[in-house]
Amino acid sequence: MASRRDQIRMSDGEVRTFLEEQLVMTVATIGPSGRPHLMPLWYVPDGSTLIGWTYAKSQKAKNLERDPRATVQVEDGVQYAELRGVMMECDVTLDRDAKPYGVRLFGRYAGELDQDVETLVEQQAAKRVGLRFTPTRTVTWDHSKLGGVY
């Protein structure tokens, strides 16, 4: 008999679909005191990685400059039988050329980019860093696979 863990694990295809459906990930970095620093972040799935951007002076960016590792979680559901999620331990690359990240993010969240949005992205990019989250370990769960039996 398969373990409970095996029963709720998502396939690679299910993970890709789930990450495309969801819009916000929670990013955990290690703050200067050694405690986790959790923040929500918009993201774009990019193959096996996730990309985002943040203000270059943000605590998240400072933490990643000091220690380029993060854990991200994307989750959905309220009731136990609905809970689904993906948790990834990641190596993170910071990119000072943030405009391509902003273009991808605004394309996903705002739709087609008109000149006003492109100008906004250009202005914002000067203050931001691009983030590429490359998973080194992934854990998934989809409690709906249990069929209401716990």
C-alpha positions as CSV (number, residue, x, y, z in Angstrom):
1,M,0.0,0.0,0.0
2,A,1.3,3.5,-0.9
3,S,2.2,5.8,1.9
4,R,0.0,8.8,2.6
5,R,2.9,11.0,1.4
6,D,3.0,9.1,-1.9
7,Q,-0.8,9.4,-2.3
8,I,-0.8,13.2,-2.1
9,R,2.3,13.9,-4.1
10,M,1.8,15.9,-7.4
11,S,3.3,14.7,-10.7
12,D,5.6,17.1,-12.6
13,G,2.7,18.0,-14.9
14,E,0.4,18.7,-12.0
15,V,3.1,20.9,-10.4
16,R,3.5,22.9,-13.7
17,T,-0.3,23.4,-14.0
18,F,-0.7,24.3,-10.3
19,L,2.1,27.0,-10.5
20,E,0.5,28.4,-13.7
21,E,-2.9,28.7,-11.9
22,Q,-1.7,30.4,-8.8
23,L,-0.5,34.0,-8.5
24,V,1.4,34.5,-5.3
25,M,4.2,32.7,-3.6
26,T,5.5,33.2,-0.1
27,V,9.2,33.6,0.0
28,A,11.2,32.8,3.1
29,T,14.7,34.2,3.4
30,I,17.0,34.4,6.5
31,G,17.0,37.8,8.1
32,P,20.1,39.4,9.8
33,S,19.0,38.0,13.2
34,G,18.9,34.5,11.8
35,R,15.1,34.3,11.8
36,P,13.0,33.5,8.8
37,H,11.7,36.5,6.9
38,L,8.4,35.7,5.1
39,M,7.0,37.8,2.3
40,P,4.4,37.4,-0.5
41,L,5.7,37.8,-4.1
42,W,4.3,37.7,-7.6
43,Y,6.0,35.2,-9.8
44,V,6.2,33.8,-13.3
45,P,6.9,30.1,-13.9
46,D,9.9,29.8,-16.2
47,G,10.6,26.2,-17.0
48,S,11.7,24.6,-13.8
49,T,12.4,27.9,-12.1
50,L,10.3,30.8,-10.8
51,I,11.1,34.4,-11.5
52,G,10.1,37.6,-9.7
53,W,11.4,41.0,-8.7
54,T,11.7,43.1,-5.6
55,Y,13.0,46.5,-4.6
56,A,16.8,46.4,-4.4
57,K,16.7,47.9,-0.9
58,S,14.1,45.5,0.4
59,Q,14.9,43.2,3.3
60,K,14.3,40.3,1.1
61,A,17.0,41.5,-1.4
62,K,19.4,42.2,1.4
63,N,18.9,38.8,2.9
64,L,19.4,37.1,-0.5
65,E,22.6,39.1,-1.1
66,R,24.0,37.8,2.1
67,D,22.6,34.2,1.7
68,P,21.3,33.4,-1.8
69,R,19.0,30.6,-0.6
70,A,15.2,30.7,0.0
71,T,12.3,28.5,0.5
72,V,9.1,29.3,-1.4
73,Q,5.6,28.0,-1.0
74,V,2.6,28.3,-3.3
75,E,-0.6,27.0,-1.7
76,D,-4.3,26.8,-2.3
77,G,-7.3,25.6,-0.4
78,V,-9.0,26.1,3.0
79,Q,-10.6,22.8,4.1
80,Y,-8.2,19.9,4.6
81,A,-9.6,18.0,1.6
82,E,-8.9,21.0,-0.6
83,L,-5.3,21.7,0.5
84,R,-2.7,21.7,-2.4
85,G,0.7,23.2,-2.5
86,V,4.3,23.2,-3.7
87,M,7.2,24.0,-1.4
88,M,10.6,24.5,-3.0
89,E,14.0,25.0,-1.4
90,C,15.8,27.2,-3.9
91,D,19.1,28.7,-4.9
92,V,18.4,32.3,-5.8
93,T,20.1,34.5,-8.4
94,L,19.8,38.3,-8.2
95,D,20.0,40.2,-11.5
96,R,20.6,44.0,-11.5
97,D,19.0,44.2,-15.0
98,A,15.5,43.9,-13.7
99,K,13.5,45.1,-16.7
100,P,13.1,41.7,-18.4
101,Y,11.7,40.4,-15.1
102,G,9.2,43.3,-14.8
103,V,8.1,42.8,-18.4
104,R,7.4,39.1,-17.7
105,L,5.6,39.9,-14.4
106,F,3.4,42.6,-15.9
107,G,2.7,40.5,-18.9
108,R,1.3,37.8,-16.6
109,Y,-0.6,40.0,-14.2
110,A,-1.7,42.9,-16.4
111,G,-2.1,41.3,-19.8
112,E,-0.8,42.9,-22.9
113,L,1.7,45.7,-22.2
114,D,0.8,49.1,-23.7
115,Q,3.2,52.0,-23.8
116,D,2.1,53.3,-20.4
117,V,2.8,50.0,-18.7
118,E,6.1,49.6,-20.5
119,T,7.1,53.1,-19.2
120,L,6.0,52.1,-15.7
121,V,8.1,48.9,-15.8
122,E,11.1,50.9,-17.1
123,Q,10.8,53.3,-14.2
124,Q,10.4,50.6,-11.6
125,A,13.2,48.4,-13.0
126,A,15.8,51.1,-12.0
127,K,14.9,50.5,-8.3
128,R,14.6,46.7,-8.4
129,V,16.4,43.5,-8.8
130,G,15.3,40.4,-10.8
131,L,15.1,37.2,-8.8
132,R,15.4,33.6,-10.2
133,F,14.4,30.8,-7.9
134,T,16.0,27.5,-8.9
135,P,14.7,24.6,-6.9
136,T,17.1,22.2,-5.3
137,R,14.3,20.2,-3.5
138,T,10.6,20.2,-4.0
139,V,7.8,18.9,-1.8
140,T,4.2,18.8,-3.0
141,W,0.8,17.9,-1.7
142,D,-2.7,17.6,-3.0
143,H,-5.2,16.4,-0.4
144,S,-8.0,16.1,-2.9
145,K,-6.3,12.9,-4.0
146,L,-7.3,11.3,-0.7
147,G,-11.0,11.2,-1.8
148,G,-12.3,12.5,1.5
149,V,-10.6,9.6,3.4
150,Y,-8.2,10.8,6.0
